[in-house]
């Protein structure tokens, strides 16, 4: 009896110590850890973390039970009808009747989607097209709590967004490894289709590395185009430099599933559901998810820098197939044919030339553009990537140093309301604390750097560009995003005064009214 009591006491003390160690690590180092590292600490130190044992079995109950609590319902609110655009009106005319919608009434529009909690302190991944231009974002958790969310940053090139709610001890989905996912493997899609919360569907991985041209397209403007996003609202505007390497699945994905989880039978997140291929706007057996290994890089960058630091090879290319090869009068029917190079870009400096055929990246064969784009999309400016090209019948390998994007994101409206989270979203910017060198450059003691400006928001309408420095709001010094939160939470009058410096060093002092 004493032995049993001693064993139980030892187990209890050990568990308490592990949980205590997790809390210490979480509170002390959390801000400096990547999402993957934070999860490793959580799952190795937290005895209450869900563990799935049904690896590969056809009983999906454990995986569903582990994931469902951490998939959230996202409801977004937009401006009045007059703020919409003609593309949105066309979309609603085309698909409104099918989804049971009537003519859009005057007043705010609403849309819905899904999100996945990836950090116990409230960080949530979703699609950019779920939250872009939203004035207000409401998150409903699986246990029926509601929170207002603010946008930490977005990446239109991958259709990903990172948002945050103020909460602690939230359930999370464990990040998996999408590279290990195999065609034919069973997967679950978890989300909120047609406003039906906490819906789980099953299927297999049908293909990997799909490039379907959905990111940045005016999808479904043409009824013959079967590809569409899965938020219950129209598509995003055209973009450049899209990175597509989707995981294709036949798990049922429908409008409202956007931003939800695609998980394996171990309950690990391997993709963020983003789009469907459909001639009706609903499920027809083809769904597409953004690989989590690409998402990890994007989300960690947004959390750390407020924007994505992306490296570029500096080439334009054509994907080869027999028809293209015939037009180019070449014999190779696979790979990427180099049409042109960016002057001073990494590829040109490494020695790659027009007419080369990119055959491998880091020794892995390149058959489609997605094979190159996803690999490079995970890297930072300054990283090197080995590219093997075919030139004059011979293979040559070049070490290409990725260059930073020379063209910052372009953005453009204003009007603000009283909710702190809503006001933060309407500012439409992401921020990063100033380094000592940046403070010295601008001769300031406080400030945050503007790292992203989103279209149709206050910073865009006031033409405060990326690279600007915000030193104070309503005369309160600003050194972090939390300082901004404090000012707009405690707003006592109807005015918001933002002071700082443009990238060229000239100062500004902009004021607008809060309605």
C-alpha positions in Angstrom: 0.0 0.0 0.0 2.9 2.3 0.9 4.5 1.5 -2.5 1.3 2.5 -4.3 1.0 5.7 -2.4 4.7 6.5 -3.0 4.2 5.8 -6.8 1.2 8.1 -7.0 3.0 10.8 -5.1 6.0 10.6 -7.3 3.8 10.8 -10.4 2.0 13.8 -9.1 5.1 15.6 -8.1 6.8 14.8 -11.5 3.7 16.1 -13.4 3.6 19.2 -11.3 7.3 19.9 -11.8 6.9 19.4 -15.6 3.9 21.7 -15.8 5.8 24.2 -13.6 8.8 24.1 -15.9 6.5 24.6 -18.9 4.9 27.7 -17.3 8.4 29.1 -16.5 9.7 28.5 -20.1 6.4 29.8 -21.6 6.4 33.0 -19.7 10.1 33.8 -19.9 11.0 32.8 -23.5 7.7 32.6 -25.3 8.1 35.8 -27.3 11.4 34.6 -28.7 10.4 31.1 -29.7 9.0 30.1 -33.1 5.6 28.5 -33.1 7.1 25.1 -33.6 9.5 25.5 -30.7 6.6 26.8 -28.4 4.6 23.7 -29.3 7.5 21.4 -28.6 7.8 22.9 -25.1 4.0 22.6 -24.6 3.6 19.0 -25.8 6.7 17.7 -24.0 6.0 19.5 -20.7 2.3 19.5 -20.4 0.9 16.2 -19.2 -2.7 17.2 -20.1 -1.8 17.7 -23.8 -3.9 15.4 -26.1 -2.0 12.3 -27.4 -3.3 10.4 -30.4 -2.5 6.7 -30.6 -4.5 5.7 -33.6 -1.7 6.3 -36.1 -2.9 5.1 -39.5 -6.0 3.3 -38.2 -9.4 3.9 -39.8 -10.8 5.0 -36.4 -10.4 8.8 -36.6 -12.1 9.6 -33.3 -8.9 10.3 -31.4 -7.6 12.6 -34.1 -10.9 14.5 -34.3 -11.2 14.8 -30.5 -7.6 16.2 -30.3 -8.1 18.8 -33.1 -11.7 20.0 -32.9 -11.3 22.1 -29.7 -8.6 24.2 -31.4 -10.4 25.0 -34.6 -12.3 28.2 -34.4 -15.2 29.9 -36.2 -14.3 33.3 -37.6 -17.0 35.9 -38.4 -16.0 39.1 -40.2 -17.8 42.4 -40.6 -17.2 44.8 -43.5 -18.3 48.3 -44.5 -21.7 49.2 -45.8 -22.9 48.3 -49.3 -21.4 51.5 -50.7 -18.0 50.3 -49.7 -18.2 47.2 -51.8 -16.8 46.8 -55.3 -18.4 45.6 -58.6 -16.4 42.4 -58.6 -18.0 41.5 -55.3 -21.5 42.3 -56.6 -20.9 40.0 -59.6 -19.8 37.2 -57.4 -22.9 37.5 -55.2 -25.2 37.6 -58.3 -23.5 34.4 -59.5 -23.5 32.4 -56.3 -25.9 34.2 -53.9 -29.0 32.2 -55.0 -27.1 28.9 -54.6 -26.0 29.6 -51.1 -29.6 30.7 -50.1 -28.7 34.4 -50.0 -30.9 37.2 -51.1 -30.0 40.6 -52.5 -27.5 42.3 -50.2 -29.2 44.7 -47.8 -27.9 48.1 -46.9 -25.5 48.2 -44.0 -22.5 46.1 -43.0 -21.7 42.9 -44.8 -20.8 39.7 -42.9 -18.8 36.7 -43.9 -17.4 33.6 -42.2 -14.5 31.2 -42.2 -12.3 29.1 -39.9 -9.0 29.3 -38.1 -6.6 27.1 -36.2 -5.2 27.9 -32.8 -1.4 27.3 -32.9 -0.3 28.9 -29.6 -1.9 28.7 -26.1 -1.7 32.5 -25.8 -4.1 33.2 -28.7 -2.3 33.2 -32.0 -4.5 31.8 -34.8 -3.7 31.0 -38.4 -6.3 31.5 -41.1 -6.5 32.5 -44.8 -5.7 36.1 -45.9 -8.9 36.1 -47.9 -10.9 35.3 -44.8 -9.9 38.5 -42.9 -8.6 40.9 -45.5 -10.3 44.3 -45.4 -12.4 43.2 -42.4 -13.4 46.0 -40.0 -14.3 43.6 -37.2 -13.2 40.0 -36.6 -15.0 37.9 -34.1 -13.6 34.5 -33.1 -15.8 31.8 -31.5 -14.0 29.0 -29.8 -15.3 25.4 -29.7 -16.4 25.9 -26.1 -18.6 28.8 -27.2 -16.6 31.7 -26.0 -16.3 34.8 -28.2 -13.3 37.1 -28.7 -12.5 40.1 -30.9 -9.3 39.4 -32.9 -6.7 41.7 -34.4 -4.7 41.1 -37.5 -1.0 40.7 -36.6 0.0 40.4 -40.3 -1.0 38.9 -43.6 0.8 37.3 -46.6 -1.3 37.6 -49.8 1.3 35.6 -51.7 0.5 32.5 -49.8 -3.1 33.5 -48.8 -2.1 33.2 -45.1 -2.9 35.5 -42.1 -2.0 35.5 -38.5 -4.5 36.9 -36.1 -4.6 37.1 -32.3 -7.1 37.0 -29.5 -6.5 38.0 -25.8 -6.7 34.6 -24.0 -4.6 32.1 -22.2 -4.4 28.3 -21.8 -6.1 27.7 -25.1 -6.1 24.3 -26.8 -3.8 24.0 -29.8 -3.3 21.8 -32.9 0.1 20.2 -33.1 2.1 21.3 -36.1 3.1 18.3 -38.3 5.4 17.9 -41.2 3.8 18.3 -44.6 6.8 17.0 -46.4 6.1 13.6 -44.8 2.5 13.5 -46.0 2.0 10.9 -48.8 -0.5 10.6 -51.6 -3.1 8.1 -50.6 -2.8 8.9 -46.8 -6.0 9.4 -44.8 -6.6 13.0 -43.7 -9.3 14.9 -41.8 -10.6 18.4 -42.7 -11.9 20.3 -39.7 -13.8 23.6 -40.1 -17.1 25.5 -40.2 -18.7 25.0 -43.6 -22.0 26.8 -44.3 -21.8 28.1 -40.7 -22.0 24.6 -39.3 -19.4 24.8 -36.6 -17.0 22.0 -35.7 -17.5 19.8 -38.8 -15.1 16.9 -39.4 -14.8 15.3 -42.8 -12.4 12.5 -44.0 -10.7 11.7 -47.2 -7.2 11.0 -48.6 -4.4 13.1 -50.0 -5.1 13.1 -53.8 -1.9 14.9 -54.9 0.8 17.3 -53.7 2.5 20.4 -55.1 -0.6 21.5 -57.0 -0.5 25.0 -58.7 -4.0 25.9 -59.6 -3.7 29.7 -60.2 -6.2 30.6 -57.5 -4.1 33.0 -55.4 -4.4 36.4 -57.0 -6.9 35.4 -59.6 -10.4 36.9 -60.0 -11.6 33.3 -59.4 -15.1 32.4 -60.5 -15.6 35.7 -62.4 -15.8 33.3 -65.4 -18.4 30.5 -64.8 -16.1 28.1 -66.6 -13.4 28.5 -63.9 -13.9 25.7 -61.4 -11.5 27.0 -58.7 -12.9 29.0 -55.8 -12.0 29.9 -52.3 -14.0 28.6 -49.4 -15.0 31.6 -47.4 -18.7 32.6 -47.6 -17.8 35.8 -49.5 -16.1 36.8 -52.8 -12.5 36.4 -53.7 -9.5 38.6 -53.1 -8.1 41.0 -55.7 -5.3 40.1 -58.0 -1.8 39.6 -56.5 1.7 39.2 -57.8 4.3 36.6 -56.8 1.8 34.0 -55.7 3.3 30.9 -54.1 1.1 27.8 -54.7 2.0 24.2 -53.8 -1.3 22.9 -52.5 -2.0 19.6 -50.9 -5.0 18.2 -52.8 -7.6 16.2 -50.9 -11.0 14.6 -51.5 -12.1 15.3 -47.9 -15.2 17.4 -48.2 -14.4 21.1 -48.1 -17.1 23.7 -48.6 -17.7 27.5 -48.3 -16.7 28.4 -44.7 -13.9 25.8 -44.4 -11.3 28.4 -45.4 -8.6 28.7 -42.8 -9.5 25.4 -41.2 -7.3 22.4 -40.4 -6.2 19.6 -42.6 -4.7 17.0 -40.2 -3.3 13.5 -40.4 -4.6 10.5 -38.4 -2.1 11.5 -35.6 -4.0 14.7 -35.2 -1.1 16.8 -36.6 -1.7 19.9 -38.7 -0.3 19.3 -42.2 -2.3 22.0 -44.1 -4.5 25.1 -43.9 -7.6 24.6 -46.1 -7.9 27.3 -48.7 -9.8 26.5 -51.9 -12.0 24.0 -53.8 -12.3 23.0 -57.4 -16.0 23.2 -58.2 -18.4 24.2 -61.0 -21.2 24.7 -58.5 -19.4 26.5 -55.7 -19.7 23.5 -53.4 -17.9 20.2 -52.8 -17.1 18.1 -55.9 -14.2 16.0 -54.6 -11.3 18.4 -54.9 -10.1 20.6 -52.0 -6.7 22.3 -51.6 -4.7 23.1 -48.5 -1.6 25.2 -48.0 1.3 22.9 -46.7 2.1 23.6 -43.0 5.8 23.6 -43.7 5.3 26.7 -45.9 2.9 28.2 -43.3 5.4 27.8 -40.5 7.9 30.1 -42.1 5.3 32.7 -43.0 3.7 32.7 -39.6 7.0 32.9 -37.7 8.1 35.8 -39.9 4.8 37.7 -39.3 5.1 37.2 -35.5 8.7 38.2 -35.4 8.9 40.9 -38.1 5.3 42.0 -38.7 5.7 40.9 -42.4 7.2 38.0 -44.4 10.9 38.3 -45.3 11.0 36.5 -48.6 14.0 35.7 -50.8 13.8 35.7 -54.5 15.8 33.8 -57.1 15.4 36.5 -59.7 14.2 34.6 -62.8 11.1 34.4 -64.9 10.5 31.0 -66.4 8.1 28.9 -68.4 7.0 25.5 -67.2 8.0 22.9 -69.8 5.7 20.3 -71.4 5.7 18.7 -74.8 3.7 21.6 -76.4 6.0 24.3 -74.9 9.1 22.4 -75.8 8.0 22.2 -79.4 7.4 25.9 -79.6 10.8 26.6 -78.1 12.4 24.1 -80.4 14.0 22.1 -77.6 13.9 18.4 -76.7 13.4 18.7 -73.0 9.8 18.4 -71.9 10.2 18.8 -68.1 11.8 21.5 -65.9 11.6 25.3 -66.0 12.8 27.2 -69.0 14.5 30.5 -68.0 13.0 33.3 -70.1 14.7 36.3 -68.3 16.7 37.3 -65.3 16.4 40.2 -62.9 19.3 42.6 -63.3 21.6 42.1 -60.3 19.4 39.3 -59.0 20.7 36.2 -57.3 20.4 33.9 -60.3 22.2 36.4 -62.6 25.0 36.9 -60.1 25.4 33.1 -59.6 25.8 32.6 -63.4 22.4 31.3 -64.6 21.6 32.4 -68.1 18.6 32.9 -70.4 17.7 29.6 -72.1 18.9 27.5 -69.1 16.5 24.8 -68.0 16.1 24.5 -64.2 16.1 20.7 -63.5 16.8 20.4 -59.8 16.6 22.4 -56.5 18.9 21.1 -53.8 19.1 17.8 -55.8 15.3 17.4 -56.0 13.9 17.2 -59.5 11.8 20.2 -60.6 8.8 19.3 -62.7 6.4 22.2 -62.0 6.8 25.8 -60.8 5.5 24.8 -57.4 8.5 22.5 -56.9 10.7 25.6 -57.0 8.3 28.1 -55.4 7.5 26.2 -52.2 11.2 25.4 -51.6 12.3 29.0 -52.0 9.2 30.3 -50.2 10.5 28.7 -47.0 13.9 30.5 -47.1 15.0 34.0 -46.1 16.9 36.7 -48.0 20.6 35.9 -47.9 20.0 32.1 -47.8 21.7 30.1 -50.5 20.0 27.5 -52.7 21.7 25.0 -55.0 20.0 25.0 -58.5 21.0 22.5 -61.2 20.4 23.7 -64.8 20.8 22.1 -68.1 22.8 24.1 -70.6 24.0 22.9 -74.0 23.2 19.3 -73.0 25.3 19.5 -69.8 24.2 19.8 -66.1 25.6 22.7 -64.1 24.9 23.5 -60.5 24.9 27.1 -59.2 24.7 28.3 -55.6 22.1 31.2 -55.8 22.0 33.7 -53.0 18.4 34.8 -52.5 17.7 38.6 -52.7 15.1 40.5 -50.8 12.1 41.8 -52.6 12.8 45.2 -54.0 9.1 46.2 -54.3 7.3 46.5 -50.9 3.6 45.7 -50.8 1.3 48.4 -52.2 -1.8 49.5 -50.3 -5.3 52.2 -50.1 -9.7 54.3 -47.1 -10.3 55.2 -43.6 -13.0 55.5 -40.9 -12.6 54.0 -37.5 -14.9 52.7 -34.8 -14.6 52.4 -31.0 -13.7 48.8 -30.4 -10.0 48.5 -29.7 -9.5 45.3 -31.8 -11.6 46.8 -34.6 -9.7 50.0 -34.5 -6.4 48.2 -34.6 -7.5 46.3 -37.7 -8.7 49.5 -39.4 -5.2 51.0 -38.9 -4.2 48.3 -41.4 -0.5 47.9 -40.5 2.0 45.6 -38.9 4.8 46.7 -36.7 8.2 45.7 -35.3 10.2 47.3 -32.4 13.0 49.6 -33.5 16.5 48.4 -33.2 19.1 50.6 -31.5 20.6 51.4 -34.9 17.2 52.5 -36.3 16.6 54.7 -33.2 20.0 56.3 -33.9 19.2 56.8 -37.6 15.9 58.6 -36.8 17.2 60.3 -33.7 14.4 59.0 -31.5 14.1 57.3 -28.1 11.0 55.3 -28.9 9.2 54.0 -31.9 8.0 51.0 -33.9 8.8 50.3 -37.6 5.9 49.9 -40.0 6.6 46.6 -41.7 3.3 46.1 -43.6 0.5 48.3 -44.8 -2.8 46.7 -46.0 -5.0 48.0 -48.7 -8.0 50.2 -47.9 -7.0 50.9 -44.3 -6.1 54.1 -42.4 -2.3 53.9 -42.9 -2.8 53.4 -46.6 -5.3 56.4 -46.9 -2.9 58.6 -45.0 0.0 57.3 -47.2 2.1 56.1 -44.3 4.3 53.6 -46.1 6.3 50.6 -45.1 9.6 51.7 -43.5 7.9 54.6 -41.6 8.5 55.0 -37.9 5.6 55.6 -35.4 7.0 57.4 -32.3 3.8 58.3 -30.5 0.0 58.0 -30.6 -1.9 60.7 -28.7 1.4 61.9 -27.3 2.0 58.5 -25.7 5.4 57.0 -26.6 5.1 53.8 -28.7 7.7 51.0 -28.4 5.6 47.9 -29.1 2.3 46.6 -30.4 1.2 46.4 -26.7 1.8 50.2 -26.4 -0.5 50.7 -29.3 -3.1 48.5 -27.7 -3.0 50.5 -24.5 -3.5 53.8 -26.2 -6.5 52.7 -28.4 -8.1 50.8 -25.5 -8.0 53.8 -23.3 -9.1 56.3 -25.9 -11.0 59.1 -24.1 -11.9 61.5 -26.9 -12.8 61.1 -30.5 -9.4 61.9 -32.0 -6.4 59.7 -32.7 -3.1 61.5 -33.4 -0.3 59.4 -35.0 3.1 61.0 -35.0 6.3 59.7 -36.5 8.7 59.9 -39.5 8.5 58.8 -43.1 11.4 56.6 -44.4 13.2 59.6 -45.8 13.3 61.2 -42.3 10.6 63.8 -42.7 8.1 63.9 -39.8 4.3 63.7 -39.9 1.5 64.3 -37.4 -1.8 62.8 -38.7 -5.1 63.1 -36.9 -8.4 61.3 -37.6 -11.7 61.0 -35.8 -13.0 57.8 -34.2 -16.7 57.3 -34.8 
